[in-house]
Amino acid sequence: MSDKHIRFAYGCSENELGYVNFMWRMKLLSEALIDEYSNARKVPKDKAFQKLALECQSAVTTMPKLIDEYNWVKYNH
């Protein structure tokens, strides 16, 4: 949320409401990503994150960190 490129891309302001808006959007993005990955790869939802992180060749251990890496690469390169 401190990255202005990411914040701007999601249309979130630099205040408390912008933070809440950003967190809500990341929650929805995470849920949609797990659902889509689980359906596309035919894996149970409770195993989808681990398999997704492996497929992305990422050492992250949480969904927020995976989304953070995705956002940084997408909006800063």
DSSP file (Angstrom, degrees, kcal/mol; ACC not computed):
  #  RESIDUE AA STRUCTURE BP1 BP2  ACC     N-H-->O    O-->H-N    N-H-->O    O-->H-N    TCO  KAPPA ALPHA  PHI   PSI    X-CA   Y-CA   Z-CA
    1    1 A M              0   0    0      0, 0.0     6,-0.1     0, 0.0    21,-0.0   0.000 360.0 360.0 360.0 -21.9    0.0    0.0    0.0
    2    2 A S        +     0   0    0      4,-0.0     2,-0.7     5,-0.0     3,-0.1   0.656 360.0  92.8 -78.7 -13.3    3.0    2.3    0.4
    3    3 A D     >  -     0   0    0      1,-0.2     4,-2.7     2,-0.0     5,-0.2  -0.712  66.2-156.0 -83.0 116.8    3.9    1.9   -3.2
    4    4 A K  H  > S+     0   0    0     -2,-0.7     4,-2.6     1,-0.2     5,-0.2   0.817  90.4  56.4 -65.8 -30.5    2.2    4.7   -5.1
    5    5 A H  H  > S+     0   0    0      2,-0.2     4,-2.1     1,-0.2    -1,-0.2   0.924 112.3  41.5 -66.0 -43.6    2.2    2.8   -8.4
    6    6 A I  H  > S+     0   0    0      2,-0.2     4,-1.6     1,-0.2    -2,-0.2   0.942 115.5  49.9 -67.9 -47.8    0.3   -0.1   -6.9
    7    7 A R  H  <>S+     0   0    0     -4,-2.7     5,-2.5     1,-0.2     4,-0.4   0.921 112.6  47.6 -56.7 -46.8   -2.0    2.2   -5.0
    8    8 A F  H ><5S+     0   0    0     -4,-2.6     3,-1.3     1,-0.2    -1,-0.2   0.896 106.8  57.3 -62.1 -42.4   -2.8    4.2   -8.1
    9    9 A A  H 3<5S+     0   0    0     -4,-2.1    -1,-0.2     1,-0.3    -2,-0.2   0.831 111.5  42.1 -60.4 -33.2   -3.4    1.1  -10.2
   10   10 A Y  T 3<5S-     0   0    0     -4,-1.6    -1,-0.3    -3,-0.3    -2,-0.2   0.405 113.2-118.6 -94.5   1.7   -6.1    0.0   -7.8
   11   11 A G  T < 5 +     0   0    0     -3,-1.3     2,-0.4    -4,-0.4    -3,-0.2   0.829  61.0 150.6  68.6  32.6   -7.6    3.5   -7.4
   12   12 A C      < -     0   0    0     -5,-2.5    -1,-0.2    -6,-0.2    -2,-0.1  -0.829  40.1-132.3-103.6 135.1   -6.9    3.7   -3.7
   13   13 A S        -     0   0    0     -2,-0.4     2,-1.4     1,-0.1     9,-0.2  -0.342  26.5-106.4 -79.5 164.7   -6.2    6.9   -1.9
   14   14 A E  S    S+     0   0    0      4,-0.1     2,-0.3    -2,-0.1    -1,-0.1  -0.490  88.9  75.0 -93.2  65.4   -3.4    7.5    0.5
   15   15 A N  S  > S-     0   0    0     -2,-1.4     4,-2.1     1,-0.0     5,-0.2  -0.866 100.0 -73.4-154.6-172.3   -5.4    7.5    3.7
   16   16 A E  H  > S+     0   0    0     -2,-0.3     4,-2.2     1,-0.2     5,-0.2   0.906 128.8  47.7 -61.5 -43.4   -7.3    5.1    6.1
   17   17 A L  H  > S+     0   0    0      1,-0.2     4,-2.6     2,-0.2    -1,-0.2   0.878 110.0  53.5 -66.9 -36.7  -10.2    4.5    3.7
   18   18 A G  H  > S+     0   0    0      2,-0.2     4,-2.6     1,-0.2    -1,-0.2   0.884 108.2  50.8 -62.8 -38.4   -7.8    3.9    0.8
   19   19 A Y  H  X S+     0   0    0     -4,-2.1     4,-2.8     2,-0.2    -2,-0.2   0.935 111.2  46.7 -64.5 -47.0   -6.0    1.3    3.0
   20   20 A V  H  X S+     0   0    0     -4,-2.2     4,-2.4     1,-0.2    -2,-0.2   0.921 113.1  50.1 -61.6 -43.5   -9.3   -0.5    3.8
   21   21 A N  H  X S+     0   0    0     -4,-2.6     4,-2.3     2,-0.2    -2,-0.2   0.922 111.5  48.5 -59.0 -46.1  -10.3   -0.4    0.1
   22   22 A F  H  X S+     0   0    0     -4,-2.6     4,-2.3     2,-0.2    -2,-0.2   0.926 111.4  48.8 -61.7 -46.3   -6.9   -1.8   -0.9
   23   23 A M  H  X S+     0   0    0     -4,-2.8     4,-2.1     1,-0.2    -1,-0.2   0.901 110.8  51.0 -63.0 -40.5   -7.1   -4.6    1.6
   24   24 A W  H  X S+     0   0    0     -4,-2.4     4,-2.3     1,-0.2    -1,-0.2   0.919 110.4  49.4 -61.8 -43.7  -10.6   -5.5    0.5
   25   25 A R  H  X S+     0   0    0     -4,-2.3     4,-2.6     1,-0.2    -2,-0.2   0.883 109.9  50.7 -63.6 -39.0   -9.5   -5.6   -3.1
   26   26 A M  H  X S+     0   0    0     -4,-2.3     4,-2.6     2,-0.2    -1,-0.2   0.867 108.7  52.4 -68.3 -35.5   -6.6   -7.9   -2.2
   27   27 A K  H  X S+     0   0    0     -4,-2.1     4,-2.5     2,-0.2    -2,-0.2   0.944 112.1  45.0 -62.9 -47.8   -8.9  -10.2   -0.3
   28   28 A L  H  X S+     0   0    0     -4,-2.3     4,-2.4     1,-0.2    -2,-0.2   0.901 113.4  50.6 -63.5 -41.1  -11.2  -10.5   -3.4
   29   29 A L  H  X S+     0   0    0     -4,-2.6     4,-2.5     2,-0.2    -1,-0.2   0.921 111.0  49.0 -62.1 -44.4   -8.2  -10.9   -5.7
   30   30 A S  H  X S+     0   0    0     -4,-2.6     4,-2.4     2,-0.2     5,-0.2   0.921 112.1  47.6 -62.0 -45.8   -6.8  -13.7   -3.5
   31   31 A E  H  X S+     0   0    0     -4,-2.5     4,-2.4     1,-0.2    -1,-0.2   0.919 113.6  47.4 -63.2 -43.2  -10.1  -15.6   -3.3
   32   32 A A  H  X S+     0   0    0     -4,-2.4     4,-2.8     2,-0.2     5,-0.2   0.899 111.3  51.7 -65.1 -40.2  -10.6  -15.3   -7.1
   33   33 A L  H  X S+     0   0    0     -4,-2.5     4,-2.8     2,-0.2     5,-0.2   0.926 111.4  46.1 -63.2 -45.9   -7.1  -16.5   -7.8
   34   34 A I  H  X S+     0   0    0     -4,-2.4     4,-2.8     2,-0.2     5,-0.2   0.925 114.2  48.8 -63.4 -44.9   -7.4  -19.6   -5.5
   35   35 A D  H  X S+     0   0    0     -4,-2.4     4,-2.4    -5,-0.2     5,-0.2   0.947 114.9  44.0 -59.4 -49.0  -10.8  -20.4   -7.0
   36   36 A E  H  X S+     0   0    0     -4,-2.8     4,-2.8     2,-0.2     5,-0.2   0.918 115.9  46.6 -64.7 -44.2   -9.6  -20.0  -10.6
   37   37 A Y  H  X S+     0   0    0     -4,-2.8     4,-2.7    -5,-0.2     6,-0.2   0.929 112.3  50.8 -64.2 -44.7   -6.4  -21.9  -10.0
   38   38 A S  H  X>S+     0   0    0     -4,-2.8     5,-1.5    -5,-0.2     4,-0.8   0.914 115.1  42.6 -59.3 -45.0   -8.2  -24.7   -8.1
   39   39 A N  H  <5S+     0   0    0     -4,-2.4    -2,-0.2    -5,-0.2    -1,-0.2   0.918 116.4  47.0 -68.9 -43.6  -10.7  -25.2  -10.9
   40   40 A A  H  <5S+     0   0    0     -4,-2.8    -2,-0.2     1,-0.2    -1,-0.2   0.878 122.2  34.3 -67.7 -38.5   -8.1  -24.9  -13.8
   41   41 A R  H  <5S-     0   0    0     -4,-2.7    -1,-0.2    -5,-0.2    -2,-0.2   0.450 103.6-126.1 -98.0  -1.5   -5.6  -27.3  -12.2
   42   42 A K  T  <5 +     0   0    0     -4,-0.8    -3,-0.2    -5,-0.2    -4,-0.1   0.922  61.9 138.2  56.8  47.6   -8.2  -29.6  -10.6
   43   43 A V      < -     0   0    0     -5,-1.5    -1,-0.2    -6,-0.2    -2,-0.1  -0.916  61.7 -96.8-119.3 149.9   -6.7  -29.3   -7.2
   44   44 A P    >>  -     0   0    0      0, 0.0     3,-1.9     0, 0.0     4,-0.9  -0.325  33.5-119.7 -62.0 146.8   -8.5  -28.9   -3.9
   45   45 A K  H >> S+     0   0    0      1,-0.3     4,-0.6     2,-0.2     3,-0.5   0.836 112.6  60.4 -58.3 -33.6   -8.7  -25.3   -2.7
   46   46 A D  H 34 S+     0   0    0      1,-0.2    -1,-0.3     2,-0.1     4,-0.2   0.644 112.7  38.4 -72.3 -11.1   -6.8  -26.1    0.5
   47   47 A K  H <> S+     0   0    0     -3,-1.9     4,-1.9     2,-0.1    -1,-0.2   0.464  93.2  89.9-108.9  -7.0   -3.8  -27.2   -1.6
   48   48 A A  H <X S+     0   0    0     -4,-0.9     4,-2.7    -3,-0.5     5,-0.2   0.883  82.7  52.6 -63.9 -42.3   -4.1  -24.6   -4.3
   49   49 A F  H  X S+     0   0    0     -4,-0.6     4,-2.9     1,-0.2     5,-0.3   0.945 109.9  47.7 -61.4 -48.0   -1.9  -21.9   -2.7
   50   50 A Q  H  > S+     0   0    0      1,-0.2     4,-2.0     2,-0.2    -1,-0.2   0.920 115.7  44.7 -59.3 -44.5    1.1  -24.3   -2.2
   51   51 A K  H  X S+     0   0    0     -4,-1.9     4,-2.5     2,-0.2    -1,-0.2   0.882 113.0  51.2 -68.3 -38.0    0.8  -25.6   -5.8
   52   52 A L  H  X S+     0   0    0     -4,-2.7     4,-2.2     2,-0.2    -2,-0.2   0.934 110.0  48.7 -63.8 -46.7    0.4  -22.1   -7.2
   53   53 A A  H  <>S+     0   0    0     -4,-2.9     5,-2.8     1,-0.2     4,-0.3   0.902 112.8  48.8 -61.0 -41.0    3.5  -20.8   -5.3
   54   54 A L  H ><5S+     0   0    0     -4,-2.0     3,-1.4    -5,-0.3    -1,-0.2   0.924 110.4  50.1 -63.3 -44.7    5.5  -23.7   -6.5
   55   55 A E  H 3<5S+     0   0    0     -4,-2.5    -1,-0.2     1,-0.3    -2,-0.2   0.836 109.9  51.0 -64.3 -32.2    4.3  -23.2  -10.1
   56   56 A C  T 3<5S-     0   0    0     -4,-2.2    -1,-0.3    -5,-0.2    -2,-0.2   0.486 112.0-124.4 -80.4  -2.3    5.3  -19.5   -9.8
   57   57 A Q  T < 5 +     0   0    0     -3,-1.4     2,-0.4    -4,-0.3    -3,-0.2   0.900  62.1 146.5  57.0  43.8    8.7  -20.6   -8.5
   58   58 A S      < -     0   0    0     -5,-2.8    -1,-0.2    -6,-0.1    -2,-0.1  -0.870  50.1-152.7-113.0 144.1    8.2  -18.5   -5.4
   59   59 A A        +     0   0    0     -2,-0.4    -1,-0.1    -3,-0.1    -5,-0.1   0.288  54.2 130.1 -93.9   8.8    9.4  -19.2   -1.9
   60   60 A V        -     0   0    0     -7,-0.1    -2,-0.1     1,-0.1     3,-0.1  -0.234  43.5-162.4 -64.6 153.8    6.6  -17.3   -0.3
   61   61 A T        +     0   0    0      1,-0.1     2,-0.3    -8,-0.0    -1,-0.1   0.392  67.2  52.8-118.2  -0.2    4.6  -18.9    2.4
   62   62 A T  S  > S-     0   0    0      1,-0.1     4,-1.7   -13,-0.1     5,-0.1  -0.975  73.9-127.4-136.6 152.2    1.5  -16.7    2.5
   63   63 A M  H  > S+     0   0    0     -2,-0.3     4,-2.7     1,-0.2     5,-0.3   0.904 108.5  57.4 -63.2 -42.9   -1.0  -15.5    0.0
   64   64 A P  H  > S+     0   0    0      0, 0.0     4,-2.3     0, 0.0    -1,-0.2   0.900 108.0  47.8 -57.0 -38.3   -0.6  -11.8    0.9
   65   65 A K  H  > S+     0   0    0      2,-0.2     4,-2.4     1,-0.2    -2,-0.2   0.883 110.6  51.1 -69.7 -37.3    3.1  -12.0    0.1
   66   66 A L  H  X S+     0   0    0     -4,-1.7     4,-2.4     2,-0.2    -1,-0.2   0.922 112.5  46.1 -64.0 -43.6    2.5  -13.7   -3.2
   67   67 A I  H  X S+     0   0    0     -4,-2.7     4,-2.9     2,-0.2    -2,-0.2   0.887 110.6  54.5 -65.0 -38.7    0.0  -11.0   -4.1
   68   68 A D  H  X S+     0   0    0     -4,-2.3     4,-2.4    -5,-0.3    -2,-0.2   0.926 109.7  46.2 -60.4 -45.7    2.5   -8.4   -3.0
   69   69 A E  H  X S+     0   0    0     -4,-2.4     4,-2.4     2,-0.2     5,-0.2   0.917 112.6  50.8 -63.5 -43.3    5.2   -9.8   -5.3
   70   70 A Y  H  X S+     0   0    0     -4,-2.4     4,-2.8     1,-0.2     5,-0.2   0.944 111.8  47.0 -58.6 -49.2    2.7  -10.0   -8.1
   71   71 A N  H  X S+     0   0    0     -4,-2.9     4,-2.6     1,-0.2    -1,-0.2   0.905 111.2  51.4 -61.1 -42.4    1.7   -6.4   -7.6
   72   72 A W  H  X S+     0   0    0     -4,-2.4     4,-1.2    -5,-0.2    -1,-0.2   0.936 114.3  42.7 -63.3 -45.8    5.3   -5.2   -7.4
   73   73 A V  H  X S+     0   0    0     -4,-2.4     4,-0.7     1,-0.2     3,-0.2   0.929 117.3  46.8 -66.2 -44.4    6.3   -6.9  -10.6
   74   74 A K  H  < S+     0   0    0     -4,-2.8    -2,-0.2    -5,-0.2    -1,-0.2   0.889 122.7  31.5 -66.2 -40.3    3.2   -5.9  -12.5
   75   75 A Y  H  < S+     0   0    0     -4,-2.6    -1,-0.2    -5,-0.2    -2,-0.2   0.427 120.4  46.9-104.9   1.2    3.1   -2.2  -11.5
   76   76 A N  H  <        0   0    0     -4,-1.2    -1,-0.2    -3,-0.2    -2,-0.2   0.317 360.0 360.0-123.3   8.5    6.9   -1.4  -11.1
   77   77 A H     <        0   0    0     -4,-0.7    -2,-0.1    -3,-0.2    -3,-0.1   0.370 360.0 360.0-123.6 360.0    8.4   -2.9  -14.3
